Every structure is written in structure tokens, then in C-alpha cells.
Amino acid sequence: MNQNSQIYDVCVVGSGAAGGVVAMQLAKAGASVVVLEAGKWVDPTKEFYSHTMPYELPKNGYGWDPRRHLTVDRQKEPFTQEGNKRVDHFLSKAVGGKTLLWAGLSWRNSPFDFATWPVSYDQLAPYYDRMEELMGVTGAYENHPNVPDGKYQKALKWNCAAYEIQKGCNKLDANKYRMITARKALLTEKHWSKRAVCHYCGHCMRGCDTESKYTSANTAIPEAMKTGKCKMILYANAAEVMMSADGSKATGVRYYDARTLKSYEVKARNVVLACGPIESARLMLLSKSKHFPTGVANSSGLVGKNLISHTSSSVQGYLPSLKRSEVLNDDGTESSHTYIAAFYWEKPHKDFPKGYHIIVDSGTRHGTYGGGNYRSVPGFGADLKSGIRDRYPALISLYSQNGMIPTKDRYVELDPTVKDKYGLAVPKIHFNLSTEDVASARDAVNTISEIIEASGGVITGKSNPDSPGIDSVHWVGTAKMGNDAKTSVLTPYLQSHDVKNLFVADGSGFIDYSEKNPTLTVMALAARCGDFIEEKLRKDR
């Protein structure tokens, strides 16, 4: 066991969306900060494949995953699962975490989304402002009650197919199926960070080698490091939150060096977990003591419970109105520039409590005919090739992102038998689809089908509504926040009820899930948590 005698003001575990914000704010405020990062620095010019062409790869890229080298080796660091739905737990160990590979979608939760939360929209709005300005978010001002506006750079342009889909939405019900412009954390104008303006290569989730897309590694962490108050320890895999003898406070974190497997300790007056909801819950459950025999800060028994993600359903097809049209590079960024805003926000559906929005994805990015679209083209040989080329610019794929509420059948625990390469119990994910999840997916498939047909489109495929997809990176909810220590793990400031100098700043505190992507809300809550810790440090001095 090796340890450093220095006692930092704050130890932040994880350098992703939440950890980067907390480290930056506290270092700028003059606190001594140490960040434990389980991976390395990534060189965007060498390790991102944003501009690698298929013909440069074996088998023209068939079966190639440009992110594989940035994700953990599941042979050495597995997870296990149980339930009626198979899921994935996407984990990237590198400075910046999953922000390196996210699409950048940055939606604010609305006042309706915060209805059951101990935090209101008005309380969080200034932090949304701050995070949008930090990242540089592009967007349009929509004045939509359930999609609050923010502080934006100039908006992304729609492509041809989006206007065709809008005609279908207007034909059905223009007020209900309202099309809005995507909000993404990438630059369309000059920004104080001096990151490059996006050139629309369309590969955000491969990693942005021009740094146009916000990542914690290209903005928040460098800002923290510039202060001289922030130290980064790389390859540091957290194993335990260390506690004082009386169990009243956290004293630091024990971790393993990924290269040597040696154990080290770092001491701190405050500990902030920002590993992602599954890994933060795992670390808390691993941190057992006589004061917390079921895991640190777990007097409520709720650590790991209330696991939530997004479900998704899709319908694919093509628009005859765009067949054989000129092929233009109007796809823009990765994912869509246009969304059909959720429409059950004011009056929830009788069969499911959370709504969904619909992503309108289309254009030449579907030229690979992923999802078996080519199978719907008739003919053979030259006729088949001609049919594929005809549809190439006219392809569409509309898919939903569905909100979710917690249930007792979705949670994370420690696997009693399976260990990782450090000898630590791995997370075991219990995930079961509920009747509400299936009802939401069925409604989404039916609605999307109606919209495509109203737009004059031809449907060529649908996902199974009885088995919707589960988002592998949108996990939240394993340490819910609340005002009562008996029914929640964290306070509304993401402070542990049980251990006052322990905080969980990632999405673990979510109460339930709207249809909106989580990262902006995660960062806003983390910024609010950072302000709280700054004030706590001031009082403790």
C-alpha cells in the first residue's frame, strides 16, 4: 500500500461530464483538487477515426468499431446481468470519459420534467446557462413549453428529408407533432475556448479530432489544470472510499494503478464520485465498513436501486419524393438536426407516464444500408444496384427516445462470484422491461409509422415494439436525491445524507427520466454541487 501524505481539499473520481465541471469550478475557486482518472489522455489526432474512409480499412470497414480501443476490455473488466431484457454497459476509461464519444445533444429538462424532483427548473436554470456557455451549444429558439430555450450559437440547418417529414407532421397535427431543431454542444461560431468551428463531417460519436464538439478533456479539465491547483492521476481505478474511524466522514480514496495493479491511497477533505451511475454505485457498495456494512452512505438501502435508462423504437423507409434526386452532403453532424418534440408532456398517455421525442434521421449517412434496408430493394445484380442507388439519398430512419420511471426490478448490485482484474466484485445489472415500457414503444412505432406515411414515405422495416432498445450510455438513478434520508441517498445538492463530505455528482441522483438526453442536466446539477462544495470549504476553513 502506497500513499501520498498530502491532503487535498477535494478528490474527484472521474473526469467526464460531471467530474470535469466540479474539478474546474473548485480549482478556479482556489481549492486543491486531485482527479482520479481510470484511463489515459487521448490524442484526438491519432486515436479518433472521424475521417477514416471505409476503403482504408480491412473488409471496407465491415464489422469495424472505431471506438473499441477507447472502451474497457470486458474480458478483464466484465459486468453481469439478469432480467427479461439484455443490456449493455458502455464504459470508456480515458480523460473526458464518455464525452469523448457522445453526440453532443444538450436538452434542458422542463418544469414539467422536474415535477417529482426536489430541484426545480428555476433553481437549475442559471446552471443550464453556465453550462451552455461553457460548452458552446448550437440551437434555435423555439418557445416550446416543454423544451426550454437556452443560450445558443447559430442553429444547425435542416436537410431535405426533414422538410418532407414536417409536411407529414403538419398534415396530421401541426400543434401536436411539432418539429424543432437539435441542440448540440458543438461550435457553429467562434467560442472563447478557441476550439474549431464544426465542419459537419458527421462522425461526432467516433470522437471529434478537430475538437469542435465539447468534451471534458478539451475544455473543463484544461481549464482546471491551468489554475495550477488541480492534479490528475491517470490509470487510477478507484476501489474504495476510505472512512474515518468513527464512520462520520470520508478521508480519501483507495485505488489501483491499471498498469501495475498496485494499490495506492489519496487523502482528501471531500470526495466527489463522478464515475457514471453504475460505477459510482458499485464503488459505494464496495466501500463497506462496520459503520456501513452494506456500502458507504447506504443507510437507506437505496444505493444501486432505481436504475433507469432510455428505451428506443424505430421505423425505416424512404421518401419517393427524393428518389433519384441529386446527392448532396447535407447530413451535417452525427444524429439528426431535427426532432419531433414530445407531445404527452401536458396530458400523459393512459398506459405510460413518460413521453418520447422522435429523432428524424435521414440522408446519405444511411447509404451503408445498415439495418438490412438493402433487403427491401427488389431485383438482382444490375437491377439491385440500380434500386439501391435510386433510394440512396431518400432513406429515412425515425426513432424514438422514450422516458422511463424507476421500478424495483431495475437495479445494480455486486456480483457475488465474478471479479475483475483487480479482484473487485463486478456490477451485476438487473433490468426488466415493464408493461409501461412496452406500451410506450408500441405507441412510438405506431406514431412514427403514421408520420412517415403522411409524409408520402414507404416503410421498409420496423423494430420490435415488444422489445425496445435500451440505451447503453444513458444510465441514471442509482443514488436518488431527496430531502428525506430514509427514502433517498443524496440531498438536492448531491451530498450524501449519511456522510456529509461525500458527493455523487454524476446522473446517479436522477429521480425519473424524461425523454431528453441527460448530459446537460448532469452538468448543471454538478455545477450546482460544485458551488455547494465551494461554500462548504469556505465554512470549513
Secondary structure, DSSP 8 states (H G I E B T S, - for coil): -EEEEEEEEEEEE--SHHHHHHHHHHHHTT--EEEE-SSB---HHHH--TT--GGGSGGGGTT--TTGGGS--TTTS--EEESSS--------BTTGGGGS---B-----TTTTTTSSS-HHHHHHHHHHHHHHHT-B-----BTTB-----BS-----HHHHHHHHHHHHHHTTTS-EEE--BSB-SS--TT--------S-GGG--TT--B--IIIIIHHHHHHTT-EEEETTEEEEEEEE-TTSSSEEEEEEEETTT--EEEEEEEEEEE-S-HHHHHHHHHH---SS-TTSTT-TTS-TT-S-B--EE-EEEEE-GGGTT--------SSS-SEEE--S-SSS--TT-SS-EEEEEEESGGGGG-GGGGGGGS--STHHHHHHHHHHGGGEEEEEEEE-B---TT-EEEEEEEEE-TTS-EEEEEE----HHHHHHHHHHHHHHHHHHHHTT-EEEEE--TTS-EE-SS--B-TT-B-S-TTT-SB-TTSBBSS-TTEEE-SGGG-SSB-SS-SHHHHHHHHHHHHHHHHHHHHHH-
